[in-house]
Amino acid sequence: MTKIVEAKGVYKLFLKTFGYGAITMPWKTVHMLSDRLQDQKLVAHEMVHIEQIEREGGLVFTLKYLWYNIKYGYASNPYEIEAREKSGVW
C-alpha cells in the first residue's frame, strides 16, 4: 500500500536542501513538502516511481536509481525520464 505523507525531519531537510518537492522511498512511501501535497502532477510523477518500485523491487530500484544518477545525472536518469514522460512533469 502506498502512503503519501508530509515530509518531516530528515526528509524535509533533504528536499529543501536539494530543491525537490517530493521523494519516493522503496517501501512505497512518498514524502512531500507541505506546499506540494496538492500538486497532482507531482503526485502522478511520484506514483510512476511507485510503479517502477513494484516492477523492479525496492532494492533493485534503489540501486539502479542511484547508479543511474551517478552515470547519467538526475535529469538523464532513465527512471526520471520515464516519470516525467508519464506524468507530464518536466
C-alpha positions, 0 to 999 in steps of 0.5 A, spaced: 500 500 500 502 506 498 502 512 503 503 519 501 505 523 507 508 530 509 515 530 509 518 531 516 525 531 519 530 528 515 526 528 509 524 535 509 531 537 510 533 533 504 528 536 499 529 543 501 536 542 501 536 539 494 530 543 491 525 537 490 518 537 492 517 530 493 521 523 494 519 516 493 522 511 498 522 503 496 517 501 501 512 505 497 512 511 501 512 518 498 514 524 502 512 531 500 513 538 502 507 541 505 506 546 499 506 540 494 501 535 497 496 538 492 500 538 486 497 532 482 502 532 477 507 531 482 503 526 485 502 522 478 510 523 477 511 520 484 506 514 483 510 512 476 516 511 481 511 507 485 510 503 479 517 502 477 518 500 485 513 494 484 516 492 477 523 492 479 523 491 487 525 496 492 532 494 492 533 493 485 530 500 484 534 503 489 540 501 486 539 502 479 536 509 481 542 511 484 547 508 479 543 511 474 544 518 477 551 517 478 552 515 470 547 519 467 545 525 472 538 526 475 535 529 469 538 523 464 536 518 469 532 513 465 527 512 471 526 520 471 525 520 464 520 515 464 516 519 470 516 525 467 514 522 460 508 519 464 506 524 468 507 530 464 512 533 469 518 536 466 
